Amino acid sequence: MGTLGTSAYEALANGRVDFTLEVSTWECVNSTLLDRPQRAFRYADYGVPDQDTTFLGCNGTWLAANPEIARAFVQAAQRGYEYAANNPADAAEILIVGWV
């Protein structure tokens, strides 16, 4: 038992651990596409509410030097998330085609 932080996905993919709690995101889809499927369960099936999460991060120094680029990126990301929420089948196809 240990805490792996963000390396948990890599440890699971490499067989160093048998189990990890994760937020269902691209990693589960990608592992299936790479023929390394992971079994997962939905928290909501066990009474825990789903948690839709998004993380956009950057270096503070870069952000201070590039506020307009950062603002444009966040706005574009927001439009993309809104499109995906309103068009889930199309968004899934775009994601898979873009990464295969």
BELSUL-V641838 format. One record per pair of residues at least 24 apart in sequence whose ideal C-beta (glycine too) atoms are under 10 Angstrom apart, sorted by the first residue. I is the first residue (numbers start at 0). J is the second residue. D is the distance in whole Angstrom. If there is no record, write none. Layout:
# BELSUL-V641838
I/J/D, I/J/D
This chain:
# BELSUL-V641838
8/37/9, 11/35/9, 11/37/7, 12/37/8, 22/49/10, 22/50/7, 22/51/9, 22/52/5, 22/53/10, 22/54/9, 23/49/9, 23/50/10, 23/51/10, 23/52/10, 24/52/8, 24/53/9, 24/54/10, 25/94/7, 25/98/8, 28/91/8, 28/94/7, 28/95/7, 28/98/8, 29/94/10, 29/95/9, 29/98/7, 29/99/10, 31/95/10, 32/95/7, 32/98/7, 32/99/6, 33/99/10, 51/80/9, 51/84/9, 53/77/9, 53/80/7
